[in-house]
Amino acid sequence: MTAKYVSGEDDNRDGWYKSSYSGGSGGSCVEVKPGQSAVLVRDSKNRHPGHPAIGVPRTAWAVFVHTLTDSGD
């Protein structure tokens, strides 16, 4: 699996989803934004313009999520 850094040009709230495990206290959490070829992942504390996100290919993201959801069996 490979991941690359991408620019923060889409750094707005539009289309970003915060982890359901994030509490309301502003602690550590991640946000994701699905794209056509990649899923962007960023730290919710660094969502201002110019802060990078990591772009993960959609197929790799699907494997990652499947592995997490399947690991409880």
ABEGO torsion letter per residue (X at the ends): XBBBBBBAAABBABGBBBBAABBAAGBBBBBBBBBAABBBBBBAABABBGBBBBBBBAAAAAAAAAAAAAAAX
